[in-house]
Each structure stands twice: as C-alpha cells, then as structure tokens.
Amino acid sequence: MEPQGLDADLVGAAAQGSSQAFARLVERHQQALRAFLRRACRDWALADDLAQETFLVAWSRIGKLEPGANVRAWLCGIGYNKALTALRSDRRARQREAAYAEGRPAAQSPQEEDRLALDRAMSDLPLEQRACVALCLAADFSHAEAAQALNLPLGTVKSHVTRGRAKLLAALGAEQNQEDRADADR
C-alpha cells in the first residue's frame, strides 16, 4: 500500500475514533514534524512541546481533514501556527524584559564553525522565509507541500526559498552557482 493510501486509511479510522490508527499517524509523521519545528523555532524543547500540542489539535480535528489531503503538510501547518503563536508570545516577553532591563546590550560570542554560522544566518531570516527554507531545503518538502503546510501562495513559497537560500549563501560567504539557481526553480 502506498504511503498516501495508508495515511488515508489511517485518517479514516482515526476520524471514526480509532486511537490506534491515530497513534500510527503520529509514528509516521512525528519525526518530520519535530524536525521542521526544530528548524523553524530553533529551540528543541519548544519544538517538542509544540509537536505534542500539534498532535493534540490534530486528534481533535482529524475528522475535518479533507479526503486525499497530505497529512504531513497538514500537521506541519498546524505546527507552524502553534510556532507563530509561541514565538510571538516569546517576542513580547523578551520586549518586556528588555524594557525592564533598560536595554543592556547582550553579549555575543564569535561564531567560527560553519554550523554555528548557518544557525545564525537562519535566525536572521524572517520567520516565513525561515519556515519555507526549513521545509523545502532541509525537510525535502516540495514547494507545493510547503505552500499547503504554511498556508501561503505557491509563488510566495518559491520566492521565500530563493531569497532565503541567497541570504544564507551570502551570509556563509558562498556564491550561488548555476546548479543552485536551477534547483531554486523546481
């Protein structure tokens, strides 16, 4: 049975109340969801919490999932919305703390390793761009799947991926070669 067909059967059974079928869906998609949320949030503990919240919401909404829908993209979309809410809340809390501390400058340590430079470059990307890059370049989503998961137009996702890739390459001191440009058009 094909993965999409298996998901459809599991969704149908879960919508009828089968917790075992839903548990199989969780098993099939939790790694991809957690990986996406970890890249998008850049906080592993928060990402794991958001993944759990995502599955709780998914369980309550499984009956509303359209037949043939991509379950992984649907779950990532729920997770993305949870991440947006959490990150906005965190940003407001940090702003309150900064106002309280009267703007003391934060100490920054030099980033020398490539992974650290990439992490920093990713954090400099706007959230939507970072989410598109995380899904399309790191999680191997197609642009269409990312558009569905993030509830963004396909052209916007393609644009975010292209611009995000260019910013990451520039931040890492690499030039985008012809192959990369062709890859960006997929």
N, C-alpha and C positions, 0 to 999 in steps of 0.2 A: 504494500500500500504506500502511495506517495505521501511525503510529509504533509502537504496541504490537505490531502484527503483524510489523513489520520487526525490532523487538527480539527477538521470539520466534524468528524465523528465524535471526537472528544468534547468539542464545544456543544454539540447537540446533546450529548449525555449529561454534561455539566449543567446545561440550561434546564434539564429535567431534574436536577437536584443531586446528581452523582458527584460526591466529593472525591471519589477515586479518580474519576475522569478529569476533574479539575486539578487534582494532585499530579496527574500525568502531564497536563499542560504546563504546570509550574515547573516540573522536572525538565521538560523540553525547552523551556524558554527563559528560565531564571538566570542562566549564565550570560546569555546575550543581553538581557535587561540590566543585570548588575554591571556588566562591562560598560554598557552605554552610559548608565547613570554615574559610574565612577569617573568616566572621561568628562561628562558634562558638568558634574558637580565639583570634581577634583577633591572630594572628601569621601574616603572609602566608608567610613562609619555612617555618614549621612546617606550615601548611596545605598547601602544595605538596608537602612531604615526605610528609605523611600521605596525600595523594591518590595519590601514587606507591605507597605501601605498600598502600593500599586496592586499587588495580588489581592488584598482585601477589597479594594474598589472593583477590581476585575470580577471577583466572585459575585459581588452584588449586581454587576451589570452584564454578566455573561449572557443572559437571555436577550439583551438588546443588541448583541453583536450581529451584524448583517451576515447572511449566509455567504460563504466564499471569501470573507474578509481575511486579511493577513493578520493572524493572531499576534505574531511577534511585533509587527508595526503598531497594532492596536495597543499592546502592552507598553511599548516604548512611548507612545503618545500619552497614555495615562501617566507614566513615569515622568515624562517631560513636564507635564502640567504640575505634578507634585513638586518637581525640582524647581520650577519657576516660583511657586508659592514659597517654598522653603528658602530659596536664595533671596527673594525679595524681603522676607522676614529677617533673614540674617543681615542683609544690607542695612535695613532700618535700625537693627540693634547695633550694628557697628557704627552707624552715624550717630546714634545717641551716645555711645561710649566715647566716640571721638570728640563730640561736643563737650562731654563731661571732662575728658582729659585735656581739653583745650588745645587739641591739635599737636600733641607731642609727636615728633617725627618717629616713624617706625624704623628700626634698624634693619638694614638689608645686607645680606651676605653675598659675596660674589658667586655667580653660578658658572662653574667651569665645565662640568660634564655635559655631554650632548643631551642626555635625558632630562637633566635639570633645565637646560636651555629650551628644550622643546616644551616642557611643562610650563615654563614662564611665558613662552610665546603663545601657547594655547590659552593661558589665563588672560592674556592681553586681547584676545579676540572677543568681540561682542558675544553675548550668550547665544543668540540664534545662530551666528556663524560657527561658534564652537560646537554647538549641538549638531549642525549639519556636517561639519568636518569629522566629528566623533563617529557619527553614524556611517557616512559614506566612505571615509578613508580608513578608519580604524575598525569599524564593525562590519564592513563589507556590505552595507545596505546599498541598493540601487538608489538613484536619485528619486525615483517614484516611490519607493518604500519609505525613504526619509521624509518625503513630502507628506505622505499619508500619516506617518507617525507624529510629525511635528505640526500637522495641520497648516502647512504652508503651501503656496503655489509651487509647482514643479520648477518654474523658471527662477523663483527666489532661491530654492534649494541649490540649483545649479550655480547661480551667482554667488551664493554664500560659500559653496565649496571651492569654487575657482578663486575667489578673493581670499578666503581663509588659507588655502594652500599657498598662494602667492605671499601672503603675510608671514606664514610660517617659514617658507624658504628664505625670504628676505631677513627675517629675524635670526635664522641659523647661518646666514652668510652664503647661502647656495643660490644658484640661478636656476630658474625653471627652464628645463630643456624642452626640446620639441616633443619628446615622448610624454612628458608630464602634461603639456598643453593638450595633446591629443587625448590623453587619459581624462582630462578635466571635462572634455566634451561628451563623455559617454552617457 
